[in-house]
Amino acid sequence: MANFTIADIKALREQLGTGMVDTKKALEEADGDVEKAVEILRLKGAKGNAKRADRSTSEGLIAAREQDGKVTMIELACETDFVAKNDRFVALAEKVVEAAAAAGADSVDAALAAPAGAQTVAGAQTVAELISDEAAIIGEKVELRRVRTLAGDNFEVYLHKTNKDLPPQVGVVLAYSGDDAETARSLAQHISFANPSYLSRDEVPEEDVEKERQIVTEISRNEGKPEAALPKIVEGRVNAFFKQVSLLDQDYARDNKLSVAQVAKDAGLTLTGFARFKVGA
């Protein structure tokens, strides 16, 4: 009989995030030797990585790291919330965001190619290799879905848990100049809630604006609006579109009588950039 208990299975499963059956079989094969069981699970998982390539990764976490006057934020995705809250997966995310920040990576490809710290026979291990190795142990598809690095004078990083039992599912990095950190945090929370696409209306692609103008023009005509009044009505609706997608144009979540631009101005803040990630979105 293998020298392990139900408690050993539970402890190893919680450590690695592996399935009950696979964990039990690995301990049986290793005759209760935990280190050997980990290696067995890793080899088994490596063979399964290719089979998991087409699986959906709708869970995961957001992590951020400030380094050298920049903040890097990542979304690391997995298949289940069981793995998302697992210590091994959380530790992997910290290693990935640390490596991405050290490299100043501003894309998934750049982050995957960054050195992850560990040395192998072939040389420095990359983030891509680290994720592949850990996915083999965890037993789920794991992917680095998004990476963004922002530079700025000051930063507010807001990581929000949508479920108290899970790691952060929404992350915001707000870059700004000024001294009012309290207002900056409130604005980062606003971004988390309001989900703007651009900092200002000037950043919205002209083709998107023109498409919106055509749509609201057609809608207004179909509503029977007078032709002479159309220009004013259309511009009003285009402005409403800007209030949806442009951060500075949005109504402030804590006081919809004020725009974000006005709140920032009153606080002596100049907003210079932001990023918002939500797991699975």
Secondary structure, DSSP 8 states (H G I E B T S, - for coil): --S--HHHHHHHHHHH---HHHHHHHHHHTTT-HHHHHHHHHHHHHHHHTTTTTS---EEEEEEEEETTEEEEEEEEES-HHHHT-HHHHHHHHHHHHHHHHHT--SHHHHHHSEEEEEETTEEEEHHHHHHHHHHHHTS--EEEEEEEEE-SEEEEEEE-SSTTS--SEEEEEEEESS-HHHHHHHHHHHHHH--SBSSGGGS-HHHHHHHHHHHHHHHHHTT--GGGHHHHHHHHHHHHHHHHBGGGSEETTEEEEEHHHHHHHTT-EEEEEEEEETT-
